[in-house]
Amino acid sequence: MKTQVRTYCGLCHPRCGLVFDIENGKAVGVRGDKDHPVTKGLVCARSRLMLEHLYHPDRINYPLKRKGARGSGQWEQISWEQALDEAAEKLDALRSRYGAETLAFTHGTSRTYHWDERRFNNLFGTPNICGANNICMCPSQAVEYATYGGFTWGDMRHAQCVVIWGYAPSKSNFPDWAGLKQAQKNGVKIIVVDPRRIPEADIADIWLPIRPGTDVALMLGWLKIIIDEGLYDTDFVERWTVGFADLKKVVAAYTPEKVAAITWLDTEQIVASARLYANTKPATLTWGFGTDKQGINATQTARARAILRAVTGNLDIQGGEPLGWVEPVGKIISEAELEKTEAISAEQRAKQLGADRYPFFGYPGWERNLENNRKLPPDYMHPSMAGISCIAHAHSVFEAMLSDKPYPVRAAISLASNPLLSLPNPRRTYEALKSLDLYIVNEYYMTPSAALADYVFPSCSTVETTQLWHSADFCVACPRGVEPLFERRNSYDFWRGLGIRLGQEKDWPWQTVEEVWDHCLAPVGLTFAQLVEQNGIFGKREYRRYEQYGFGTPSGKVELRSRIFEELGAEPLPVYREMPHSPTGSPELYKQYPLILITGSRFMPMYHSEQRQLPSARRRHPDPIVTLHPQTAQEMEMVEGEWIRIATPQGSICMRLKTSDRLDPRMVDMDHGWWFPERQEALPELFGVFEANANVLCPDSPEFCSPEIGSWPHSALLCRVEKIATQAQQ
C-alpha cells in the first residue's frame, strides 16, 4: 500500500514543495505538492531527479578515512564517533600550534544550512570562511546594504515592468520563470539584458544583447537619460537620497552614442529601454549572477543597479523592490542571530585573509553595514544578508595554504562544496588542498575535491532532514520525506558533533535541528510541527516604511554617493572600467584571442557541478558543451558535435561543439562545473577535473578582480577556439 508524504526539493536554491509516494518505507514516486503555499505544485526537471539522487549507489553513506597517499583513492570505513574524535583532536592540535586562523572553510550554495558552519567557525575562532561568495549574490547584498540598508527581492507578481538582467530563470529558477511567463501573458513590459538570446528574450518587449562585462556602462547610460529627461522620481530623490548632484556629474559623459560604442548596442535600443523602465511603474530590476561574475566591474554594476531602483522611485513599493521583513515573519529568529558572530574576537577578525586588500567584503565593511543596520527595528531589517557577505577572499586563503604567508593555513573543511570546480585557477587550488595537514569534507558523492581529503563525512539529502524556508514575506516548514539512509547526517549534526569535542558544548544546546527550528519559531508561538500543520506563516506587507524608520545607512537615506565606500577607499559613485582582457582593453591580445568568452551559463537539469552522476541527467546533457555561432564555426571549419579546444591566456580545456544563432558570432558560451564521475578517482586522473573545467580559463589575480570586493571574472574574457586533430574526449 502506498502512502503520501509531503517534503521539499533542495537541488537548487528554492525549496519547492514535493510529495513522495512511499511504499514499504521507500520513496517510489515524486511530484509537485499542489498544496504547497508558495510553489503550488510547480516543479522543474531537477526535482524529478530527487529519487535518483536519494538512492544513487555512488552516494557516500559512511564516514571514510584516507588510507593511502592523498588522492590515491584508498579509504577505510569508520564510525562517526571515531571520525569526529580524530578530526577534532587534529584540529585542536593545529589550533594550539598555529592559532585558530589556521583553519579555513569553503562552502557551497545552500544545499545544507549555512548558519551552523558560521556558528562553529566563529566559536572556533577562525575568520577564514570563503567560497564563491565573491561572484554570487553576496556582492549585490553587501552593496545594497551600503546603499539603502538592506537587500531587495523584486515583486514580479505586481510589477508592470520587469527587467531581467544577467539572469536566466528558465535555466536556474523555475518559480521565477513561471512567474515571468504569466507576467508576459498579463501584459507586463519585459526588458531582457543578456548577450545570448535566452528564452526570456523571446517573450521580451526589448532584448539588449550586450557585450559581456559592460553592464555598468549601460546602467550609467540609462541614468543619464533618466536624469536628463526628468524621468526620475523628483520627490523621492530630493527627500530620501544624498549625492544626486554628484551622480549627475558622473553619468554626464555616458551619452547613448558612447554607451553604444562600449556595449555593442544600438543607441535606439539604449534610449528606448531606459524610457520604458523609467516610465512604467511599478518596475522591478532583477539581480543576476551574470553581473556578479564580471571581475573588475561586478561591484559597481551592483551599485548602479541599486541606484536605478532608487532614483526611479521603485524602492519599497508594491510591484517594485520591497525592502525589509514583514509582520509576523520578521519576529522569527534569523540565521544571523544563530551565527554567534559576537563570539569571534576583534583580534581574530583582524587576521581575516584578504580583508586588507578588499575591506568592503570583509569584517571592516560588514561591521559598518551592521552598525547602520542596527538603527532600524530588529524585526524590520535583519542583518542576515550582510552577515553572509563577511568573508575571507579565496585567493588569499589558498595562497596562505601554499606560502604560509601571512601565516600558515594548515587545515580546511569543505561542506557541500567542491572548490576545484567552484573557484578559479583550479590547478593552484589543487596544489593548495594537497599541501594541507588536514582536509575534511562533508559530501553526497566522492568529488574531485573530496578525493583529496583526509576524512569524508556522509551528508544527507535535503529530503532526509528538515528546514525553515524563511523569506521576507513568509516562513514555510520543509518536512523530512524519509529518514536518513545508512549513516548520512545533516550539517547541524556534523558541526555540533565537532563543536562539542572542541569545547563548544554550551553553545550547542539543541540536540536536533528540529529543536533549533522550535527555538526560532518561539517568538511567534509555534513549533516546527505546528508550522507544518499550519502550512506556513505569511506576513502582510506594508510599503514605504522608510518614511517611519529611514534607511539603514550612515545618512539614514539612500546613499547615491556611498559614505561607507568612501571610508574604505573605494569609489563612492558608480564607475565603468574596461576589462583588462577585452577588445579595447588589450587590442594586441585580442588579435591572438579574437572571441569573447562567457562561462557559468546554467543548463537544466544540472546545477553547478552537481548531478553529473545521475543517469537521467546525463542522458539529457551527456557532455560539456561549448556554443559558437554557425558562422564562426563555419569560418573555422568546425562541425557540430566534434570536440574542440578553448584557450585563454590562463589555460585551455576541451568541450563538445554546439552551434546556435542565439549567440553573437564574436562570442563563445560554455557550460561550467564539469567533471566526470565515471572516470578514475585516483590521481593523476582525479575524475578528469582539469579537462573540461571552465574555471581553468578564469584568472583571479588582483588586476582582474573588482577592487572593492575581489570578484573574479567568469565572463567577458578573451579566448580562441581550435580544432583537435584526433576526435576523442580530451
C-alpha positions in Angstrom: 0.0 0.0 0.0 1.3 3.4 -1.0 1.2 6.4 1.3 2.0 10.1 0.6 4.4 12.3 2.4 4.9 16.0 1.9 8.5 17.1 1.6 10.6 19.6 -0.4 13.3 19.8 -3.0 16.7 21.3 -2.3 18.6 20.5 -5.5 18.9 24.3 -6.2 18.0 27.3 -4.1 14.2 27.4 -4.0 12.7 24.8 -1.6 9.8 23.8 -3.9 7.2 21.6 -2.3 7.2 17.8 -3.2 5.1 14.8 -2.5 6.7 11.4 -2.1 4.8 8.2 -2.7 6.1 5.8 -0.1 5.9 2.0 -0.4 7.4 -0.3 2.2 9.4 2.6 3.7 10.9 3.6 0.3 10.1 6.6 -1.8 8.9 5.3 -5.2 7.4 8.4 -6.8 7.8 12.1 -6.6 5.6 15.0 -7.8 4.9 18.6 -7.1 2.9 19.5 -4.0 -0.2 21.3 -5.1 -1.0 22.3 -1.5 2.4 24.0 -1.0 1.6 27.6 -0.2 4.3 29.1 -2.3 5.2 26.8 -5.2 1.7 25.2 -5.6 2.8 22.1 -7.4 5.3 23.6 -9.7 8.5 21.6 -10.2 11.3 21.6 -12.7 13.5 18.8 -14.2 15.8 18.9 -11.1 13.0 17.9 -8.7 12.3 14.9 -10.8 15.9 13.8 -10.2 15.4 13.5 -6.4 14.8 9.8 -6.2 17.8 9.0 -8.3 19.9 11.3 -6.1 18.4 9.8 -2.9 19.1 6.2 -3.7 22.1 6.5 -6.0 24.6 3.7 -5.5 27.6 6.1 -5.5 26.3 8.1 -2.5 28.7 8.3 0.4 26.9 6.5 3.2 29.5 6.1 5.9 32.4 8.2 7.2 35.7 7.5 5.3 39.3 7.9 6.4 42.1 8.1 4.0 44.4 5.1 4.0 47.0 5.7 1.3 48.6 8.8 -0.1 46.4 11.8 -0.6 44.5 11.4 -3.8 45.2 7.7 -4.1 41.6 6.7 -3.8 42.2 4.4 -0.9 39.7 4.7 2.0 38.8 3.0 5.3 35.2 3.0 6.6 35.0 4.2 10.2 32.3 5.3 12.6 31.0 8.8 13.1 32.4 8.8 16.6 35.9 7.8 15.5 35.9 10.3 12.6 34.7 13.2 14.8 37.1 12.3 17.6 40.1 12.2 15.3 39.2 15.3 13.3 38.6 17.3 16.5 41.9 16.1 18.0 43.8 17.1 14.9 42.1 20.5 14.7 42.8 21.2 18.3 46.5 20.4 17.9 46.7 22.7 14.8 44.9 25.5 16.6 47.4 25.1 19.6 50.3 25.3 17.2 49.3 28.0 14.7 46.2 29.7 16.2 42.6 29.3 15.2 43.1 31.2 12.0 44.9 28.2 10.6 41.5 26.6 9.8 39.8 27.7 6.6 36.3 26.7 5.4 34.8 26.6 2.0 31.0 26.4 1.5 28.7 25.8 -1.4 25.3 27.2 -2.4 22.7 26.3 0.2 22.4 22.6 -0.2 22.9 22.5 3.6 22.4 25.1 6.3 24.8 28.0 6.4 24.3 29.4 9.9 25.7 26.3 11.6 29.0 26.5 9.8 29.4 30.1 10.8 28.5 29.3 14.4 31.2 26.6 14.6 33.9 28.7 12.9 33.1 31.8 15.0 33.3 29.8 18.2 36.5 28.0 17.0 37.9 31.5 16.3 38.7 31.5 12.6 37.8 34.4 10.4 38.7 32.5 7.2 35.3 31.4 5.8 35.4 31.6 2.0 33.8 30.2 -1.2 32.2 31.5 -4.3 30.5 34.4 -2.4 32.5 37.0 -4.3 30.8 36.2 -7.5 27.4 35.0 -6.4 24.8 37.4 -4.9 26.8 38.4 -1.9 28.4 41.3 -3.7 25.0 42.6 -4.5 23.8 42.1 -1.0 26.7 43.9 0.6 26.4 46.8 -1.9 22.7 47.2 -1.3 23.2 47.3 2.5 25.7 50.1 2.0 23.3 51.9 -0.4 20.0 51.6 1.3 20.4 49.4 4.3 19.0 46.1 3.1 18.6 43.6 0.3 15.6 43.7 -2.0 13.7 40.9 -3.8 11.7 42.3 -6.7 8.0 41.9 -6.6 7.4 40.4 -10.0 3.8 39.4 -9.2 2.7 43.0 -9.1 5.2 44.8 -11.4 4.2 46.5 -14.6 7.8 46.3 -16.0 10.3 43.5 -15.3 13.9 43.9 -16.2 15.7 40.5 -16.4 19.4 41.5 -16.3 22.1 38.8 -16.4 19.6 36.2 -15.1 18.0 33.3 -16.9 15.3 31.8 -14.6 14.3 29.4 -17.4 17.6 27.6 -16.6 18.0 28.3 -12.9 14.8 29.2 -11.0 11.6 27.6 -12.2 9.2 29.5 -10.0 10.5 32.8 -11.3 10.4 31.6 -14.9 6.8 30.5 -14.5 6.0 33.9 -12.9 7.7 35.8 -15.7 5.7 33.9 -18.4 2.5 34.7 -16.5 3.5 38.3 -16.3 4.0 38.4 -20.0 0.6 37.0 -20.6 -0.8 39.7 -18.3 0.7 42.4 -20.5 3.7 43.3 -18.3 6.5 45.0 -20.1 9.7 42.9 -20.1 13.3 44.0 -20.9 16.0 41.4 -21.1 19.7 42.3 -20.9 21.8 39.3 -21.9 24.4 38.6 -24.6 22.5 35.4 -25.5 19.0 35.2 -26.9 17.8 33.2 -24.0 14.1 32.0 -23.8 13.4 35.1 -21.7 14.4 37.3 -24.7 11.8 35.5 -26.8 9.0 36.9 -24.7 10.6 40.3 -24.1 9.5 43.7 -25.4 13.1 44.7 -25.7 16.2 42.4 -25.8 19.6 44.1 -25.3 22.4 41.7 -26.5 25.0 43.5 -24.5 28.8 42.9 -24.8 29.8 40.9 -21.7 31.4 42.9 -19.0 29.9 46.3 -20.0 26.7 46.3 -18.0 27.6 49.1 -15.7 28.2 51.4 -18.7 24.6 50.6 -19.9 23.3 51.4 -16.4 25.2 54.7 -16.4 23.7 55.4 -19.8 20.2 54.7 -18.5 20.8 57.0 -15.6 21.9 59.8 -17.8 18.8 59.5 -20.0 16.5 59.3 -16.9 18.1 62.3 -15.3 18.4 64.4 -18.5 14.8 63.8 -19.4 13.4 64.3 -15.9 12.1 60.7 -15.7 13.3 60.2 -12.1 11.1 60.4 -9.0 11.8 64.0 -8.1 10.2 63.9 -4.7 11.9 60.7 -3.6 15.3 61.9 -4.8 15.0 65.2 -3.0 13.7 63.8 0.3 15.4 60.5 0.5 18.7 60.4 -1.2 22.1 62.0 -0.8 24.7 62.6 -3.6 22.3 63.2 -6.5 24.3 66.2 -7.8 27.5 64.1 -7.8 25.7 61.3 -9.6 24.5 63.7 -12.3 28.1 64.7 -12.9 29.3 61.1 -13.1 26.8 60.0 -15.6 27.1 63.1 -17.8 29.7 61.5 -20.1 27.6 58.4 -20.8 25.7 59.6 -23.8 23.8 57.0 -25.8 26.4 57.1 -28.5 29.3 56.5 -26.1 27.4 53.7 -24.4 26.5 52.1 -27.8 30.2 52.0 -28.7 31.1 50.4 -25.4 28.2 47.8 -25.2 27.8 47.0 -28.9 24.1 48.0 -28.7 22.2 50.4 -30.8 21.5 53.9 -29.5 17.8 53.5 -30.2 17.8 50.3 -28.0 19.5 52.1 -25.2 17.2 55.1 -25.2 14.0 53.1 -25.7 14.8 50.6 -22.9 15.7 53.4 -20.4 12.5 55.2 -21.1 10.4 52.0 -20.9 11.9 51.2 -17.5 11.6 54.7 -16.1 8.1 55.4 -17.4 6.5 52.1 -16.5 5.7 51.8 -12.8 6.0 49.9 -10.7 9.1 48.2 -12.1 11.5 45.6 -10.8 15.1 45.2 -11.9 16.3 41.7 -11.1 19.6 40.6 -9.6 21.6 38.3 -11.9 24.6 36.1 -11.4 25.7 37.3 -14.8 26.5 40.7 -13.3 28.3 39.4 -10.2 30.8 37.4 -12.2 32.3 40.3 -14.2 35.5 40.8 -12.3 36.5 44.5 -12.0 33.0 45.8 -12.8 31.0 43.5 -10.5 30.7 45.8 -7.5 30.0 48.9 -9.5 27.3 47.1 -11.5 25.6 46.3 -8.3 25.9 49.9 -7.2 24.4 51.3 -10.4 21.5 48.8 -10.3 20.7 49.8 -6.7 20.8 53.5 -7.7 18.5 52.9 -10.7 15.9 51.3 -8.4 16.1 54.3 -6.0 16.0 57.2 -8.4 13.0 55.8 -10.3 11.1 55.6 -7.0 10.7 51.8 -7.1 12.2 51.2 -3.6 9.7 49.7 -1.1 6.6 49.9 -3.2 4.3 47.2 -4.4 5.4 45.8 -7.7 8.8 47.4 -7.2 11.6 46.4 -4.8 10.2 45.7 -1.4 12.6 46.3 1.5 12.7 44.6 4.9 10.8 41.9 6.7 7.1 41.9 7.4 5.0 41.0 10.4 5.0 38.5 11.9 7.7 36.9 9.8 10.3 39.4 11.0 9.9 38.2 14.6 11.2 34.7 13.7 14.8 34.3 14.8 17.0 34.7 11.8 20.1 32.8 10.7 22.2 35.9 11.6 21.1 35.5 15.2 22.2 31.9 15.2 25.7 32.6 13.8 27.3 33.7 17.0 29.3 36.4 15.2 30.0 38.1 18.5 32.0 35.0 19.6 34.9 35.8 17.4 37.2 38.5 18.9 38.4 41.7 17.3 41.9 40.3 17.3 40.9 37.3 15.3 38.7 39.4 12.9 41.8 41.5 12.1 43.5 38.4 10.8 40.9 37.7 8.1 42.7 36.9 4.9 42.1 39.3 2.0 40.4 42.0 4.2 43.4 44.2 3.8 43.0 44.4 0.0 39.2 44.0 -0.1 37.9 45.6 3.2 34.4 46.2 2.0 33.8 42.5 1.7 35.5 41.5 4.9 34.9 42.5 8.5 35.6 46.2 8.1 32.7 46.6 5.6 30.4 44.2 7.3 30.9 46.0 10.6 30.0 49.3 9.1 26.9 47.9 7.4 25.8 46.2 10.6 26.3 49.4 12.6 23.9 51.3 10.4 21.5 48.4 10.1 21.1 48.3 13.9 19.5 51.8 13.7 16.4 50.0 12.4 13.9 47.9 14.4 15.3 44.3 14.5 12.1 42.8 13.2 12.1 45.2 10.2 15.6 44.7 8.8 17.6 41.7 10.0 21.3 41.9 9.3 21.4 38.3 7.9 22.2 39.3 4.3 25.1 41.5 5.3 26.4 38.7 7.5 27.0 36.2 4.8 29.0 38.8 2.9 31.6 38.9 5.7 34.1 36.5 4.2 37.8 36.0 3.6 39.0 36.2 0.0 39.5 32.7 -1.5 42.6 33.8 -3.5 44.3 35.0 -0.3 43.2 31.8 1.7 44.6 29.4 -0.9 47.8 31.4 -1.3 48.3 31.2 2.5 48.0 27.4 2.2 50.8 27.3 -0.3 53.1 30.0 1.1 52.3 30.1 4.9 52.0 33.9 4.4 50.9 36.0 6.2 50.5 32.9 8.4 50.0 29.2 7.9 46.7 27.8 6.8 47.1 24.1 7.5 43.5 22.8 7.8 40.4 23.2 5.8 36.8 22.0 5.9 34.5 21.9 2.8 30.9 21.2 3.2 28.6 20.7 0.2 31.4 22.5 -1.6 33.7 21.5 -4.4 36.4 24.1 -4.6 38.2 22.5 -7.5 35.0 23.3 -9.6 33.8 26.5 -7.9 36.9 28.6 -7.7 39.1 30.0 -10.5 42.6 28.8 -11.1 41.8 25.2 -10.1 45.4 23.9 -10.5 46.5 26.2 -7.8 43.5 25.1 -5.7 44.6 21.5 -6.2 48.2 22.2 -5.1 46.9 24.1 -2.0 44.5 21.3 -0.9 47.2 18.7 -1.4 49.5 20.7 0.8 47.2 20.7 3.9 47.9 18.9 7.1 44.2 18.2 7.5 41.4 18.4 5.0 37.8 17.4 6.0 34.9 17.1 3.5 31.2 16.6 4.1 29.6 15.5 0.9 26.9 13.5 -1.0 29.4 11.9 -3.5 33.1 11.5 -3.9 34.0 14.6 -5.9 37.4 15.7 -7.1 37.8 17.9 -4.0 36.7 15.2 -1.7 39.1 12.8 -3.3 41.9 14.9 -1.8 40.5 14.8 1.8 41.7 13.0 4.9 38.1 12.4 6.2 34.9 12.4 4.2 31.6 12.6 6.1 28.3 11.5 4.5 25.8 14.3 4.1 22.1 13.5 3.9 19.9 14.8 1.1 17.6 17.7 1.8 14.6 15.3 1.8 16.3 13.4 4.7 16.2 16.4 7.0 14.1 19.5 7.7 14.5 23.2 7.1 12.7 26.5 7.5 12.3 28.3 4.2 12.4 31.8 5.7 11.8 34.7 3.2 11.0 38.3 4.0 7.3 37.7 3.4 6.8 34.1 4.5 8.1 31.2 6.5 7.3 27.7 5.4 8.3 24.4 7.2 10.1 22.0 5.0 9.4 18.5 6.4 11.5 15.4 6.0 10.4 13.0 3.3 12.3 9.9 4.5 14.5 9.1 7.5 18.3 9.5 6.7 19.6 6.4 4.9 22.6 4.5 6.2 24.7 6.8 8.3 24.0 10.1 6.5 23.6 13.1 8.7 22.7 16.7 8.2 25.2 19.5 8.6 23.9 20.6 12.0 24.8 17.1 13.4 28.2 17.4 11.8 29.0 20.8 13.2 27.5 20.2 16.6 29.4 16.9 16.9 32.7 18.6 16.0 32.0 21.6 18.2 31.2 19.7 21.3 34.5 17.9 21.0 36.3 21.2 20.8 34.9 22.8 23.9 31.7 24.4 22.4 29.1 22.2 24.2 27.3 25.0 26.0 26.8 26.8 22.7 25.0 23.9 21.0 22.1 23.4 23.5 19.8 21.9 20.9 20.3 18.1 20.3 18.5 18.1 16.9 18.0 20.7 14.2 14.2 20.5 14.8 14.8 21.9 18.3 16.6 24.8 16.6 13.6 25.5 14.4 11.4 25.4 17.5 13.7 28.0 19.1 13.5 30.2 16.0 9.7 30.0 15.9 9.2 30.6 19.6 8.7 34.4 19.2 5.6 33.7 17.0 4.3 31.0 19.4 4.8 28.0 17.1 6.8 24.8 16.9 8.1 23.3 13.7 5.5 20.6 13.8 2.8 23.2 14.2 4.1 25.2 11.3 4.0 22.0 9.1 0.3 21.6 10.0 -0.4 25.3 9.6 1.3 25.3 6.2 3.3 28.4 6.7 3.2 31.9 8.0 2.6 34.8 5.7 3.0 38.4 6.6 1.1 41.4 5.4 3.4 43.8 3.5 3.5 47.5 4.4 5.3 49.8 2.0 7.4 53.0 2.2 8.3 52.2 5.8 11.4 54.3 5.3 9.1 57.2 5.9 8.9 56.0 9.5 12.3 54.4 10.0 14.6 55.9 7.4 17.2 53.7 5.7 20.0 51.7 7.4 22.8 53.8 6.1 25.1 56.5 7.7 22.9 59.3 6.5 19.6 57.5 7.0 18.9 58.0 3.3 19.7 56.2 0.1 23.4 56.9 -0.5 23.8 57.5 -4.2 27.3 58.6 -3.1 28.2 56.0 -0.5 29.9 57.1 2.7 30.9 53.5 3.5 32.6 53.0 0.2 34.4 56.3 0.6 35.6 55.5 4.1 37.0 52.2 2.9 38.9 53.7 0.0 36.5 52.6 -2.7 34.8 54.6 -5.5 31.8 56.2 -3.8 29.9 56.6 -7.1 29.5 54.1 -9.9 32.3 53.9 -12.4 32.9 51.8 -15.6 36.2 50.1 -16.1 37.2 48.3 -19.3 38.2 44.7 -18.6 41.9 44.1 -18.7 41.4 41.4 -21.4 38.9 42.8 -23.8 38.8 44.1 -27.4 39.5 47.7 -26.3 41.4 47.0 -23.1 44.0 44.8 -24.7 43.8 45.1 -28.5 47.1 43.2 -29.2 45.9 40.3 -27.1 42.6 40.4 -28.9 44.4 39.6 -32.1 45.6 36.3 -30.6 42.3 35.6 -28.7 39.6 37.1 -31.0 36.5 35.8 -29.3 34.7 36.9 -26.1 34.1 34.1 -23.6 31.1 33.6 -21.4 31.3 30.9 -18.7 28.9 30.0 -15.9 25.8 29.6 -18.1 23.1 27.5 -16.4 21.6 24.4 -18.0 18.9 22.0 -17.0 18.7 19.7 -15.2 22.1 20.1 -13.6 23.1 22.7 -11.1 26.7 24.0 -10.7 28.9 20.9 -10.6 26.2 18.6 -9.3 24.0 15.8 -10.8 26.8 14.5 -13.1 26.3 11.0 -11.6 22.6 10.8 -12.4 21.8 8.7 -15.5 18.7 10.7 -16.5 20.5 14.0 -16.2 23.5 12.7 -18.2 21.1 11.4 -20.9 19.8 14.9 -21.3 23.2 16.6 -21.1 25.9 13.9 -21.5 28.9 16.1 -22.3 30.3 19.6 -21.6 29.1 21.9 -24.3 30.7 25.0 -25.9 28.4 27.0 -28.1 29.5 29.0 -31.2 27.5 30.9 -33.8 27.2 28.8 -37.0 29.1 31.5 -39.0 32.0 31.3 -36.5 32.1 27.5 -36.7 32.0 27.5 -40.5 34.8 30.0 -40.7 37.0 27.7 -38.6 35.9 24.6 -40.4 34.4 23.1 -37.2 31.4 20.7 -37.2 28.7 20.5 -34.6 29.3 17.5 -32.3 33.1 17.4 -32.5 35.4 18.1 -29.6 37.2 21.4 -29.8 39.8 23.2 -27.6 39.1 26.6 -26.0 42.1 28.6 -24.8 42.6 31.8 -22.9 46.0 33.2 -21.6 45.2 31.3 -18.4 44.9 27.8 -19.9 42.9 25.5 -22.2 40.2 22.9 -22.0 38.1 20.7 -24.4 34.4 20.6 -24.9 31.9 19.3 -27.4 30.8 21.9 -30.0 27.2 23.1 -30.4 26.2 25.8 -32.9 23.4 28.3 -32.3 22.4 31.6 -33.9 21.2 32.7 -30.4 24.8 33.8 -29.7 26.7 36.7 -31.3 29.4 35.5 -33.8 32.0 37.3 -31.8 31.3 35.3 -28.6 31.7 31.8 -27.1 29.4 30.4 -24.4 30.3 27.4 -22.4 29.0 25.2 -19.6 30.6 25.3 -16.2 31.1 22.9 -13.4 32.2 19.9 -15.5 34.0 16.8 -14.2 33.5 13.1 -14.9 32.4 10.8 -12.0 32.6 7.8 -14.3 36.4 8.4 -14.6 39.1 7.1 -12.2 39.1 8.8 -8.8 42.8 8.3 -8.1 45.5 10.7 -9.3 46.5 11.6 -11.8 43.1 11.4 -13.4 41.1 12.8 -10.4 37.8 12.4 -12.3 39.1 14.4 -15.3 38.7 17.6 -13.2 41.0 19.8 -15.4 39.8 18.6 -18.8 36.5 20.5 -19.3 36.5 22.7 -16.2 35.7 26.2 -17.3 37.4 27.7 -14.3 40.8 26.6 -15.8 40.3 29.5 -18.1 39.5 32.1 -15.4 42.1 34.3 -13.8 41.9 35.6 -10.2 44.9 37.8 -9.7 44.1 41.3 -8.4 44.3 43.1 -11.8 41.3 41.1 -12.9 39.2 41.4 -9.7 36.9 44.1 -8.6 39.0 46.4 -6.3 36.1 46.7 -3.8 35.3 43.0 -3.1 37.6 40.9 -5.2 35.1 39.4 -7.6 37.0 37.4 -10.2 35.8 37.2 -13.8 33.9 34.2 -15.1 32.8 36.1 -18.1 34.0 38.8 -20.6 37.3 37.0 -21.1 39.2 36.7 -24.4 39.6 33.3 -25.9 40.3 31.4 -29.1 38.9 28.0 -30.3 40.9 25.4 -32.1 40.3 22.1 -33.8 41.6 18.9 -32.2 43.4 16.5 -34.6 42.1 13.3 -33.0 38.4 13.4 -32.2 38.1 11.7 -28.8 37.2 13.1 -25.4 40.2 15.0 -24.2 
